[in-house]
Amino acid sequence: VSQTFVHRPRLVLRIRKATEQDIAFIKTLEVAQKLIGKSRKMGVYAKETLVLPKTQQGVDTLADKVAKKHNDKGERLFHVLPGPDPERPKHRTEYLTNAELDYEMEKPSKNWIETGSGRAGKVYLEVLKCQNLPNMDAAMGVGVSKTDAFCTIIYEDALASTEVVYNKLNPKWMPWSQRAFVFHMSHPSSQVHLGVFDHDTVGTADPIGRISIDLSSLNSGIEYTMTYTLYQSILDDVRPPRGTVTVRLRVETGKFRDELISTVLQFAPEEHINVTRGGDYATARFTTSGEENLNQLDMDAIQSYANELQSYVELLYYLERALKTLLLWRGHFEVTMFDKSCLLPIHSLVAFTMGVFLVEDFERAPAFLLWAVAWFMLATNEERHRNPDPWKQCSTFTEMLLALVSDGRKARREWKVDDKVKERIEEYQASQEKAIERQAQRIQMTKKAMRGDVKDYIGEEDSDNESVHMETKTAHVQMNVLAPVLFPIQQNLGHACISLRLIRSVVVWDEPVYAFTITLMCILGGFQALYLPWGFIIRQALRVGVWVFLGPWMKLVDVYFFKKIESEEDNMVIQVLRFIKEHSRALFYKNRKLMEMKESIIQMKAIKKYMFGGLIVRVPRFKENRYSDIPIAEESTAVPYMANAREPVNVVEHKYGQHLTGAMVPRWGDFDEDALSKAKARYGDYAFKRVNPMRLLKRPDGSLLLPNDPEANDGGDTGADEAATSGERHEGVLDVVNPLRLFERLKKQSKNKKE
């Protein structure tokens, strides 16, 4: 037994030659640990990836409170925050009227920050303003201080924050402030997560509200100005609004065929954001997941999950309405002829035709089943377009099919809601709310009737809510005692809700690319299945099964196989050893793959902590939230982007995503030149080269270079050179750009001290 394959002693080694970047990082890490200590996991490259909130020092943030100014016309002047335009005289933009503030705010941004590590496209995002924010500093005294607002945006592996606007409940970010960002896209279905916070000098920022911006329904070449309602919670049944935020956004992607291929071949990557400080961690976690912490027991979360699962009962109403429309030949497809419109029962006609052909030739059942799925998906797409609100619509199946066939982009859809469309939206929303309320009443009455509560059933006062409320409080008191039982329940309910949300996002075309792919595959698969002789295939399969498993030769199988096994059943050791001997090699390779996968995750997690920070926030890659954030129709617009009429985007700062590549010690940066050239050939200017740490030594800001360094002559900071030679400890020693030079400098310092 000891000589079998599984029992042989073995030593498995995995070896990779260290690159110059690996050596630079490890040596820098060793130096940093000597200065700070090995217990802390610092972010050596943290400042190269994070865009933190920009604060203003020496700015009179209470200027509007101290002295209210007016212009010659008697109009109120407001102090421009974060500050006046540095390119114009100070008196021109230090104080402006409200109309002038709006005019300046809507101008294109002057300074952009580029970040991210994707190659599939770019997302241009500008934060314009927030309105009706709550006063988060009300406890400090009436009229003394107000909310110091800033926004944090997380997209895939990048985190960026705007400048802080002090003491404003309706803050507006000017074009010269830190408000504009260029995110590099790695997957077309990724979402933009945006959170609004109140900045505090001491402690963590106070969360105000958050949104998730869906990019999958947006078209390239269109400039979107969208206003969203802010909410704190992502789970609560009743969510009070916390103001609004307005963003200007533009997406640049390649052709729809490339987008479809990249989406189908690979799901959106599982990304994580690493930060170094607890305050940044709280800000990032709220931006992605709201105020709920689902990794801890939360009785409110359990109740919200249960209510969410119960809300899916409302789908019965829509199913009932669809069946009535189908079976009763009710018209739904509007056709206009000779200035007269009528509703045609297309669904009923299709169902009748398919049923007639199916009963006459049952071999068409597999093809008709696939077509039924496609028909259902097309019906949901049509139902979505019944909503007159253009922000709740998506690209039609026909538009995406034409873009796929022509190898072009999706059709541009632009709109601006006028009074007529607004009236139609209000009518549609009123009818939907009435239908939902009617369905909720039916569900409630059914529940009361089933438990025999006659008084409630006939409409008298319901005193049941009070007891439920008291039970919730009691259960909350027992939370710690029941945690081992309730926390697994919470996790299971959460997984069930997330799974249903993902299914719902595909069915209702919130994920239009996935929905289009499923629909198209079902249509094509139906045509292929239509010409297969299913009757012959099933008949031959049954014939083989009968002749193989029901014949008299099965007696031989019993004699030479099963009886031999049964005679050894008492000796369990022999059975186990035989199984190990027969399956040892397969088990070994399977376990090795699992081990390598686990090790890869552990290594990636560990190296990211040392590179970018020890606090990790997961970025959702699918639409996992209970609610979808939809722009306010009357305050949002979509117009063509005129590149010729605009100044080119001025990128003043480059940051980089936290995506790592490679095995064992994952590397930060892009070292695959062939992959880069292929990406540029495929995506053109959208291909983005991730940072190479060794090339950052030419950056003048914060670089520590030796004066005799030949590469320093190409570009560098004289002050940094002087600091490197003087031996003084630099303020940003952990965020240096040239790790090798830092290591050599500190090594020389240590040698000089010993001498």
N, C-alpha and C positions, 0 to 999 in steps of 0.2 A: 504493500500500500504506500509506503514512504517513497517508492520510486515513480509513482504516478505523476502526471504533469502538474496537478494542482499543489502537490506537497513539496515540490522542488524549491529549495531556498533560492531567492533571486534578489538582485539589487537593480532597480530601475533608475537610470539617470537621464535627465533631460538637460541638454547643454546648448547654449546660444552664445556666440561671440559678442562680447560687450562692444557697443558702439561708443563713439566719442561723446555722444549725448548722455549715454548711460553713465559713463565715468564722471562726467561733469556733474550730473545730478547727485550721484552717490557721494562724491567728495564734498559737494556743497551741503548735503544733508548731514554728513559727519561733522563738518565745521559748525553748522547751526545747532546741532545737538550738544556740542561742547559748550556753546555760548548760553544756551537756554536750558538744556537738559533733555535726556532721552524720554522722559515721561510724556512730553508734549509732542503732538503730531502737527507740526506747523505746515502752512502752505507755502512752499518755496516759490511757486509761480502764481500765487493767489492774485496779486495785483495785475498780472498780465491777462486775467480772464474775467474779472468782476468789474462792473461799472457801478460804483457805490453812489449814494445820494450826494450831490454837491451842495455844500452849505456856504453861505456868504458871511464873511467876517467883517465887522465894522459897518454894516448896513443898518440904518435906522428903520427897524421893522415896525415901529409904532408911529411913524410919521403921520399917517392919516388920522390917528387918534389925538395926537398932540395939537396939530393945527390943520384945519380943513381949508384947503385952498380952492379958489375959483378963478376962472379966466375972465377975459373982458366981457364975455357974453353972459356971465353969471353962472356958467356951467361948472359943476363940481369937478375938481381935478383929483385924480387918485395917484398915489405914489406907485411908480412902476417897480414891481418886484419880479424876479430876483435883483434887477438893477437896470440902469439905462443902457442903451445901445453903445458899446465901446467905439464903434466906427463913426458915430455922429457926435456933435457937441452935446455935452451933458444936459444942458437946459432944454434941448429939443425933445428928449424922451424920458426925462426924470419924472415929470408929472403929465398925465394925459387924461382926457375925458373918457367916459365909458365907451363911446363910439370909436374914439381913436384907439383905445385898447383893443377892441374887436378887430379894427382894421389892421393894426400891426400884428395881431395874433395870427390872422389868416394868411399872412405872407409866408412864402416858402422858408424853411429853416436854412440858416446860414452854416451851421456847424453840425456835422453828422459824426456819429461814432459807429464804427464797423465792428461786428463781433459775430461769433458762431463759427462752425467748421463744416458746414454742408456744401454740396456742389449742385444740388438740384434746382436752385433758384435763389432769389433774394426777396426779402420782405422789408419794405420801407415803412417805418412807423413813426408818427409824430404825435405826441401827447399835447393837445391844444388847451383844454380847460376842464375844470370840474365845477359843478354848480350844486348849491344847496347842501353842502357838506355839514354834518353836525359839528358843533363846537366842542372839540375834544379837550380844550383847555378851560372849560367853563368853571372848573373848581378853583382856578387861580384868581377868580374875581370877575365881576361883570365889567365888560368894557376894557379890561386890562390886556388880555391876550386871547387870540383865537387859534384856530387850527393852522399848524405849520405843515402844509400838504406837500407830499411828493409821491411819485408813482414808481413802482418796481415792475419790470416786465421780465418774464421768463419764457424763453422760446428754445425748446430742445436742450442744448447743453450750454446756453448762454444766459447770463443774468445782467440786466442793465437797469439803472435808476435815473430818474430825472433830477433836476435841481429842486431845492426846497424853496417853496413860496411861503413866506411867513405871514401869519395873522390874516388869513383870507379864508372866508367860507365859500367864495367863488373864485378860486385861483385861476390865473391865466398865465401860460408859459409863452414868453416872447420868442421870436425866431432866433435871437442871438443867445438864448439860454440853452442849457443842456436838456433837450427834449426830443431830439431826433436820433433814430438808430437804424442801422442797416443790419438785419439778421440774415445770415446765410442758411439756406434751407437744405436739410438732408432728406426730408420725406414730405411729400405733398399734403398728407393728411394730418400733420402736426398742428397743434393749437397754440395760440398765443395766450398766455396767462398774464393778467394785469391786476395788480393790487394797489389800492390807495391807502396811504398811511399818514399819521400825524407824527412828525419828527420830534423826538425828545433828545435834549443834549445828554441827559443821564438816563441810562436804562434802554430798554427796547422801544421801538416805535409802536404807537397804538394803531391797530388795524381799523380801518373805516369800512371798506368794502372791496369786492373783487369781481372780476368777470373773466370769461374765457371766450376768445374770439376765434370763430371757426373760419379757416381759410379755404376749406375744400370747395365751397360754393362761390368763391370769388374768382373773377376773371383777370387775366393778365392784360395790362394796358388800360385799366380803369382805376381812377383815383376815388377812393371811398372816404367819405367823411361821416363817421358813425358815432351816434350818442347812445350810450348804454346806461341802464339803471344799475346802481351798485347795491350789492347785498353782502351781508356778512356770512350768512350760513349757506351751505350747499345741501342741507338735509331737511331743515325745518319745514313743516307743512305750511306755516304762515311766515313769510319773510318780509319784514318792514323795509322799505327802501331807505338807502343811506346817501341819497344824492345821485348825481349823474357824472359821467366822464365822457369826454369827446376826444376821439382820436382821428387822425388822417392816415390812411393806410393804402399802400400800393404793393401789388405782388408782381414779380417778374419770374416767370417760369418758362420752361421749354415747350415743346409741342405736347399735345394731349396724349399722343401715342407713347411718348417717353414717360409721361406721368403715369399712364395706365400700366405700363410694363413695370416700372419701379414699385408701384403700389401692390401689384399682384405678386411679384416675385419675392417681396420682402415686406413684412409689417414695419410699422414705425419703430425705430430702435428704442430700447429701454434706456432712458437717460436719467442721470442723477447730477444734481448740482452740489458741489462741495464748497463750504465756507469755513472761515476760521473763527468767527465770533458768534456768540449766542444770539445777539440782536439780529445779525444778518440771517441766521438760521430761522428765527421766528418769522422774519419778514418773508423769506422764501417759502416757508411751509404754508403760511396763510395765503400767499399768492397762488399756490398750486392747489391747496386743499381746503381753504376756508378756515373757519374757527374751530371745526371739529378735529379732535385728535382720535382717529379711529384705531390707533394702536393701544389705547387704554379703554377700560370698561366705561361706558357712558350709557346711562339708562335712557337719556333722551335720544341717543342714536338708535338704540334698540326699538324704541317706540316709532321713530321716524322710518326705520326699515320696514316695520310691520305695516305702517300706514301706506308706505309706498307699494308694497306687495298687494295690499288691499285695493289700491287705486287702479290696479290693472283690471279689476272687475269692470271698470268703466268701458273697457274695450267691448264688452258684451253689447253695449248700446250701438256702437259703430258696426259690429257684426250683424246685429239685428237689422239695422238700416240697410246694410249692403245686401243681405239676403232678400229683404223686401224689394229693393231696387232690381235685383237679379230675377227673382221668381215672378214678380208682378209686372214685368216689362215697363218699369217706370223710366221715363226719359231722363238723361243726364248729360248727353253730349250735344252741345248747342251748335246748330247749323243755320246759317243765314242764306236765304235764297229769295230773290226778288223783293228785297227790303223787308222780308219777314223771317223771323227766327223761330225755330222749333227745336225741341229736345228729342234726340233719337236714343232708343234703348240699345246701344251698341253691345253692352255686356250681356244682355239677355240674348241677343242674336248670336253672339259668339258661343255662349253656353249651350244654346239649342243646337247649333251646328256641330259642335264637338260631341254632344251627347248622341246625336243621330249617327254620326260616323262610328262612334265607339261601340254602340250596341250592335251595329251591323258587322263590325270586324274588331273583335276584342284584342287582337294582336297589336293594335295601335295604342293600347293602354300606357306602356312606358313613355312613348312620345307625347301623348296627351298629358301625362303627369308632369313632364318637364315643361310643356307649354303652359300648363295651369300655374306653375310657379312663376314663370315669366309674366303671365297675364296678371297675376296678383301683384307683382312688383310694378308693372306698368299702371295698374289701377291706383296703387298708392302714390305713384308719381303724379298721376292725373289729379288725385284728391288734394295733393299738396298744392298744386297750381290753381285749385279753386279758391284758395285764400288770396284775396286781392292785395294783401300786404306783400310787396316785392321782396322784403327782407326775409320772409318766411318761405320763399320759393327757392328752387335750385334749378340747375340746368336740366332741360328735358332730355329724355332718352334719345330723341331724334337729333338734338344739337350735339350731344356727345358722340353719337354714331357717325354723323357727318364729319366731325373733327377727327375721329379715328380713321375713317376711310380716306379722307383727304390729306392726312398726316399734317394737320395744321393745329391751330389753337382753338379752344372753345369759343363759341360765339360770344361777342361782347354784349353784355346786357347792362344798359344804363337807365337810370330812372331818377325822378324826383317826384315825391308825393305831392299832388295838388289837392285842392279842396274836394274835387269829385272822387278821387281815389280814397281820400281820408274818410269821406262819408261811407263809401262802400266797405272800408275796413271796419268802421264802427258798427255797421249793420251786421257784418259777418261775425264779429266778435260777440255781439249781443245774442245772435242766434246760437253760437257755440256755447256761450255761458248758460243760456237757457236750457239747451239740450243736456249739458253736464249736470245742471241743477236738478233737472227732471230725473235723470238717471240716478243721481245720489239719493233723491227722495224715494225712488223705487227700491233701491238697495236697503235703505234704512227701514222702510215699511216692511220689507220682507224679513229682515232680522227680527223686528219686534213681533211680527206675526208668528215666526217660528218658535220664539221663546214664550209665546202665550201672553204677552203683555197687552191686554185688550185696551187698557186706558191709553197707553202710548199709541196704539194702532189707530184709535179713533181720533187722536190729535190732542189729547190733554197734555198738561205740563209734564215734561220729562225731567225727573229728578235723578236720572242715572249718571249724569255727568259729574255730580259732586262726589259720588262714591269712587268713580274711576280716578278722579283727581287725588283723592285721599290715598288710594292704593298706590298711585305713582309715587307720592311722597314717602310712603312707608317703604316701598321697594327701594327708593333711593337711599333711605337711611341704612338698609341692609346691604348696600352695594358691596362693601368690602368683604362681608361675610359670604356673600353668594358669588363673589368674583370667579372662583374656579368653575362654577356652573354656567354663569351668565356670559362670561367673556367668549367661550367657544360658540355660544348661541349667537352672540353679536357678530362674530367673524363669519359664521355660516350665512346669517341673514345678509351681511354685507356682500359676500361673494355672490349670493343669489341675485341681489339687486344689481350688482355690477354686470353680471352676465345678461340679465334682462335688458339693462340699458344698452349694452353693446348690440344685442339683437334688435332692439328698437331703433337704434341709430342707423342700422342697415335697412330695415324694413321701411322706415319713413324717409329714407334718402338723406339723412343727416350725414351719412358717409356716401356721397354720390358715386365715387369711383368704384367702391366695393359693390354697391347696389347695381350699378351699370354692368359690372363684370358678371355678377350672378345672373342678371337678366339675359345678357347676351349669350352666356354659356348655355343657359336653359333653352334658348331659342335654337341655337346651332345644334345642341345635343338632341333636341326633339326631332330635327330634320334627319339627323344621322340615325336615330333610333327608329324612325318611321320605316326605313327600308330594311331593317333587320328582321328575319323570320323568327319572331319570339316564340311562336307556337312550336316550331321545329326544335329550337334551342332548349326550351323547357322539357319537351317530350324526350329528347335525347339525354338530357341530364338525368331525368327520372329513370330512363331505361338503364343507364350506366349504374345508377345507385341500386336499383333492384338486383341487377345481375352480379354486382360486386359484393353487396352486403347481405343479401338474402339467400344466396345459393348454398347448396350442401357443403361446398368447400370451406365454409366457415368452421366446420368441425375440425379441420386440420389446423386452423388458426388457434382453436381452443386447445388442441392437444399439444402443439409444439410451442405455444407462446403463453397463453393465459394460465394453464395448469402449472407450467414451469415457474411462473412468477408467484402463483398462489402457494406453491410448495415452499417458497422461501419467505413468505410473509412474516413468519414468526421471527426470523432473524433480521431485525430492522437495520443492524449495522451493515449487513451485506447489501441491502437495498440502497442505503445511503451512499455507500462506497461505489456501487455500480453507477448510480446517478451522477456522482461527482466525476467518475472516470469518463462517462459518456459525454458529459456536458462541461467538463472543466475548462476546456479551451474557450468555448463560447462564453461561459461565465466570466472567465478571466478578461477577455476583450471587452465584454459589456461593462464589467466593473471598472476597467481601466478608463473607458470613455466617460463613465459617470464621475470617476475620480478626477479626470482631467478637467471636466466641466466645472466641478465644484472648486477645484484649485484655481481655475481661471477666474472665477467670480471672486474668490477670496483675494487673489493677487491684485485684481483690478481695484477692488475696494480698498486694499491696503495702500497701493501706490498712489491712488487718488487722494487719500488722506494726507500723505506726505507732500504731494505736489500742490494741492489746492485747498486743503483744510480738512480737519477731522470731523466736521459736522456735515451730514449728508441729507439731502432732500430729494425724494423721488419725484420725477416729473411724469405725470400721466401721459401715456402715448395714445390712448383711445379716449373717446368721449364717455368718461366714467361718471360724470356728475349727474345728479338727479334732474337738474333743470338745465335747459339750453338758454344761453344769453342771446337775446335777439335785439338788434338796434331799434330805437324808437323811430317809427316810420316817418313822422312829420318833421323830425329834426335831423334826418340822415339823407345823404345824397350820394349818387354814383355818377361820375362824369368821365369822359375820356381824358386820359392824361396826355397833354400836349408837351412832348419833350422839347420841341423846337422853341416853344414860347417860355420855357423855364431855364433858369441857370443850372448848369450841371451840379450834381450833388458834390458838395465839398466835404470830404472825409478828413477830419482833423485829428482823429485818434483811432488806432487800431487795437482792438482787443481780440482775444482768441477763445474758442470754445474749449471745453474740458474733455473732449473726446480723445480716448487713448486707443492705440493700436498695438498689435504684436502680442506675443506670448511671454510667459515667465515674468519678466519685468516689462510691463506694457510701456510703450513710448508715447510721449507727447509730441506731436508734430507730424509732418507729412514727409516721409522719406521715399515714397514710391513714385519716382519720376514718370515711369511708364503709365501708372494709373492716372497721374495728373494730366499727362498729354492726351490720354484717351478721353478723360473728362472734358478737357478743353475742346477737343474735336467734336464731342457730342453736344456739350452745352454752351460752347463759346465763352463769352465773358462771364457766364454764371459760374464757371468752375472757380473754386476758391482754394488757394494753397494755404493749408494750415501752417501754423508757426513752426519754424525750426529753431529751437532754443539757441543753437550756436550762431545763427545769423542775427540774433537780436543784439549782439555785441556792438553793432554799428549804430544802434539807437543812442542818441545823445542824452536822453532824459534818464537819469538814474544809473547810467552805466559806470562801472568801476573798471577803468582800463589803465594799464601801465603806459607811461609816456613813450617807451621804446617799442611798444607793440606795433608791428607794421600795419595791422588791420585798423588800428586806432587812427592812423593818419587819414583814412578815408572819411571819417566822421566821428565825432566824439565830443564830450563835454570837458572843457579845460578844468572846470571846478572839480569834476569827478576824477580827472587825472591827478590833480593836486591832492585830493583826499586819499587816493590810492597810494601815493608816494609818501605822504606824511605819516602814515600809520595810524591815523585817527579812526575811531570807530564810526562808521557811517550810519546815519539814521535808518536807512533801508537796507541794512546788511542782509536781511533774510530775503529781500525781494530783488537781489542783484540780477543783472541780465547776463553777465559773463561768469559762470560758476568756476571755470577753470582758473581764470585770472585771480578771482577772489581767493581761491584755495592756495595758489602759489604765493599771493601777497601775505596771507595769514601765516603760511608756513615760514616765510622769510622773517616775519615779525617774531615768531616764536624762537627761531634760531638766533636772532639778534638779542632777544631778551636773555637766552641762556648764556650767550657769550658775555 
